[in-house]
Amino acid sequence: AENPSLGSWVNSQRKLYKKFQNDNTSCSIITKEQIQLLNNIGFEWYIHISAWNIHYEELVSYVKKFGDARVPNRFADIPFLGSWVSCQRRNYKKFQNGNTSCG
């Protein structure tokens, strides 16, 4: 990483925000004003959602090009897309079987 301390700080802000969302107490370390400042610069609180959206757009491009969503596990044009699609299928099967827990 180019700036490891910045990466650690960013992760820390995400953890503090999650705690703020769960507790919503006045004794939270991160303030509403700090949250607003980060929102103003487009800070991404939920990186997993952002990553999911990126992979989804890659899948949309794949479907437009190839006509289906059967991405090979080792698709050279978009590395990791095949494994992401496999993961989505596994999660869907879990959901179908009534397992709605995370992880």
C-alpha positions in Angstrom: 0.0 0.0 0.0 1.2 3.5 -0.8 0.1 4.9 2.6 -0.5 2.1 5.2 -1.3 4.5 8.0 -4.1 6.1 5.9 -5.5 2.6 5.2 -5.5 1.8 8.9 -7.2 5.2 9.6 -9.9 4.5 7.0 -10.6 1.1 8.4 -10.8 2.6 11.8 -13.4 5.2 10.6 -15.5 2.4 9.1 -15.5 0.5 12.4 -16.3 3.6 14.4 -19.2 4.4 12.0 -20.6 0.9 12.4 -20.4 1.3 16.2 -22.1 4.7 15.9 -24.9 3.2 13.8 -25.4 0.4 16.3 -25.2 2.4 19.5 -26.2 5.9 18.3 -25.1 7.3 21.6 -23.5 10.6 22.5 -20.4 8.7 23.8 -19.4 7.6 20.4 -15.9 8.4 19.4 -16.9 9.5 15.9 -19.2 12.6 15.7 -22.0 13.4 13.4 -19.9 16.3 12.1 -17.0 14.0 11.3 -19.4 11.6 9.5 -20.8 14.5 7.5 -17.3 15.7 6.5 -16.4 12.2 5.3 -19.8 12.0 3.4 -19.0 15.3 1.8 -15.9 13.8 0.1 -17.7 10.7 -1.0 -16.3 8.4 1.7 -17.5 4.8 1.2 -18.6 3.4 4.5 -19.6 0.0 3.2 -16.7 -1.1 0.9 -18.2 -4.6 0.4 -21.3 -3.0 -1.2 -19.1 -1.0 -3.5 -17.0 -4.0 -4.5 -20.2 -6.0 -5.1 -21.5 -3.2 -7.4 -18.2 -3.2 -9.3 -18.3 -7.0 -9.8 -22.0 -6.7 -10.8 -21.1 -4.2 -13.5 -18.3 -6.5 -14.8 -20.9 -9.3 -15.0 -23.3 -7.1 -16.9 -20.5 -6.4 -19.4 -19.7 -10.1 -19.7 -23.3 -10.9 -20.4 -23.5 -8.2 -23.0 -20.4 -9.6 -24.7 -21.1 -13.4 -24.4 -24.9 -13.6 -24.0 -24.9 -15.5 -20.7 -23.6 -15.4 -17.1 -21.7 -18.6 -17.2 -18.3 -17.1 -16.4 -15.4 -19.5 -16.4 -13.6 -19.7 -13.1 -10.4 -18.4 -14.7 -11.6 -15.7 -17.1 -8.5 -13.9 -18.2 -10.3 -10.6 -19.3 -11.7 -10.0 -15.8 -9.8 -11.9 -13.1 -11.8 -13.1 -10.1 -15.1 -12.6 -11.9 -15.7 -16.3 -12.2 -15.1 -16.9 -8.5 -17.3 -14.0 -7.6 -20.1 -15.4 -9.7 -19.6 -18.8 -8.0 -19.8 -17.1 -4.7 -23.1 -15.4 -5.6 -24.5 -18.8 -6.7 -23.5 -20.3 -3.3 -25.1 -17.4 -1.4 -28.2 -17.8 -3.5 -28.5 -21.5 -2.7 -28.0 -20.7 1.0 -30.8 -18.1 0.8 -33.1 -20.6 -1.0 -32.5 -23.0 1.8 -33.5 -20.5 4.4 -30.0 -19.5 5.6 -30.1 -15.7 5.7 -27.3 -15.3 8.1 -24.1 -13.5 7.0 -20.9 -15.4 6.7 
